[in-house]
């Protein structure tokens, strides 16, 4: 079970209405979907062409207004309507805290599901009692072979901070930002010392 958004590629979802689904074609790839409930559930559509083992985890950003009540419902498309596969409610999790070093943020680990599913079309609904609040939905176990590069990571950290409502300066919590900044400052300091000694 993946229990971190550390190695995931990130997608930020903003469905404009209840039936604006987010489609997942490669559920084996490790992906983290960042969303904010706004009066209706968010639904993810997972299409499986063959028997597939899937792993999903719900998380919440750890903040003063964290609700710790995000739940998941997985159903399979049937000839008539849908049939329930699994529920993973908020009360099935201990909501343990996890810190992600690469972005400098912490999350609360919510309910999860692991299972082997038959071919078909599945709908995974993320919701809570009042359908309000931010969450992260993570799926998959395999790292994406086409991962974004360094500058893509910088943009990703910035986007996460913006999603979390944190000031832009907080990007310096990430080593992607603060390590190059420290190296630059150390280089400038070394240059200043050398220059001072030369003209002393």
C-alpha positions in Angstrom: 0.0 0.0 0.0 1.5 3.3 -1.0 1.4 5.6 2.0 3.1 8.7 0.6 2.6 11.2 -2.1 6.4 11.5 -2.3 6.9 9.6 -5.5 3.6 10.3 -7.3 3.0 12.4 -10.3 0.5 15.1 -9.5 -2.8 16.0 -11.1 -5.0 18.9 -9.9 -8.7 18.2 -10.6 -11.4 20.9 -10.6 -14.6 19.3 -11.9 -17.1 22.0 -12.6 -20.1 19.8 -11.9 -21.1 16.5 -10.4 -21.0 14.4 -13.6 -17.6 15.8 -14.8 -15.6 12.7 -14.2 -11.8 12.3 -14.1 -10.7 9.3 -16.2 -7.8 7.0 -15.2 -6.5 4.8 -18.0 -3.4 3.4 -16.3 -4.3 2.6 -12.7 -1.0 0.8 -12.1 1.0 4.1 -12.4 1.5 5.9 -9.1 -0.5 9.1 -9.4 -1.8 11.6 -6.8 -4.9 13.6 -7.6 -5.4 16.8 -5.7 -9.0 18.0 -5.4 -11.3 20.2 -3.3 -14.9 19.1 -2.7 -17.3 22.0 -3.4 -20.9 20.8 -2.7 -20.7 17.5 -4.6 -18.6 14.3 -4.7 -15.7 13.8 -7.1 -15.9 10.7 -9.3 -12.9 8.9 -10.9 -13.5 6.4 -13.8 -11.1 3.5 -14.0 -11.2 1.3 -17.1 -9.6 -2.1 -16.7 -9.1 -4.2 -19.9 -7.9 -7.2 -17.9 -7.7 -8.5 -14.3 -5.8 -5.9 -12.4 -4.6 -5.4 -8.8 -5.3 -1.8 -7.7 -4.3 0.1 -4.7 -5.9 3.4 -3.7 -5.3 5.7 -0.7 -7.2 8.8 0.4 -5.3 11.6 2.2 -6.1 15.0 3.5 -3.6 18.0 3.8 -2.8 18.3 7.5 -4.1 21.7 8.5 -6.1 23.5 11.1 -9.3 22.9 9.1 -8.7 19.3 8.2 -11.9 17.4 8.6 -10.7 13.7 8.7 -13.9 12.5 7.2 -13.1 11.8 3.5 -14.5 8.5 2.4 -14.4 6.4 -0.8 -16.9 4.2 -2.6 -15.9 1.9 -5.5 -18.6 0.5 -7.8 -18.5 -1.5 -11.1 -20.6 -0.7 -14.2 -23.1 -3.5 -14.7 -25.7 -4.3 -17.3 -28.2 -2.4 -15.3 -26.7 0.4 -13.3 -23.8 -0.3 -11.0 -22.8 -2.8 -8.4 -20.9 -2.0 -5.2 -17.4 -3.3 -4.9 -16.0 -1.7 -1.8 -16.5 1.1 0.7 -13.6 2.6 2.6 -15.1 5.1 5.1 -13.3 7.7 7.1 -13.8 5.8 10.3 -11.7 2.9 8.9 -8.5 5.0 9.2 -6.4 6.1 12.1 -5.5 9.3 10.1 -1.8 9.1 10.9 0.3 12.1 10.0 2.9 11.8 7.3 5.5 14.4 6.4 6.7 14.7 2.8 10.2 16.0 2.8 10.4 16.9 -0.9 7.6 19.5 -0.6 7.8 20.3 3.1 4.1 19.4 3.7 2.3 16.9 5.9 -0.8 14.8 5.2 -3.2 12.7 7.2 -3.4 9.2 5.9 -7.1 8.3 5.3 -9.0 5.2 4.3 -7.5 2.9 1.7 -8.4 -0.1 -0.5 -6.4 -2.8 -2.1 -7.9 -5.5 -4.3 -7.9 -7.5 -7.6 -10.6 -6.4 -10.0 -12.1 -8.1 -13.0 -12.1 -6.3 -16.4 -14.7 -3.6 -16.6 -15.4 0.1 -15.9 -15.3 1.2 -12.3 -16.3 4.4 -10.6 -14.6 5.6 -7.5 -16.4 8.3 -5.6 -14.6 10.6 -3.1 -16.9 12.4 -0.7 -17.7 13.4 2.9 -20.9 14.4 4.8 -21.0 17.9 3.5 -18.9 17.5 0.4 -16.5 20.2 1.4 -12.7 20.2 1.9 -9.4 19.4 0.2 -8.2 15.9 -0.3 -5.6 13.8 -2.2 -6.6 10.6 -4.0 -3.6 8.3 -4.7 -3.7 5.3 -7.0 -1.1 2.8 -8.3 2.2 1.4 -7.2 4.5 1.8 -10.3 6.6 4.9 -10.8 5.8 6.7 -14.1 8.7 6.0 -16.5 8.1 9.4 -18.1 8.6 11.5 -14.9 8.9 15.2 -15.1 12.3 16.8 -14.9 13.7 19.2 -12.4 12.0 22.3 -13.6 8.7 20.4 -13.7 9.3 19.5 -10.1 9.8 23.2 -9.2 6.4 24.0 -10.9 4.8 21.1 -9.1 5.9 22.3 -5.7 4.6 25.8 -6.4 1.3 24.4 -7.6 1.0 22.2 -4.4 1.6 25.3 -2.2 -1.0 27.2 -4.1 -3.5 24.4 -3.7 -2.8 24.2 0.0 -3.3 28.0 0.3 0.2 28.6 1.5 2.3 31.7 0.8 4.5 31.4 -2.3 7.6 31.9 -0.1 6.8 28.5 1.5 8.2 26.8 -1.7 11.5 27.2 0.2 10.4 24.3 2.4 11.2 22.1 -0.5 14.8 20.9 -1.1 14.2 21.5 -4.8 14.2 25.2 -4.0 16.2 25.6 -0.8 19.2 23.5 -1.7 20.0 25.5 -4.9 19.3 28.7 -3.0 21.8 27.7 -0.3 24.4 26.7 -2.9 23.9 30.1 -4.6 24.2 32.0 -1.3 27.3 30.0 -0.3 28.9 30.7 -3.7 28.2 34.5 -3.4 29.6 34.5 0.1 32.8 32.7 -1.1 33.1 35.2 -3.9 32.7 38.1 -1.5 35.4 36.7 0.8 37.8 36.2 -2.1 37.2 39.7 -3.3 37.6 41.2 0.2 40.9 39.4 0.6 42.1 40.5 -2.8 41.6 44.2 -2.0 42.6 44.0 1.7 
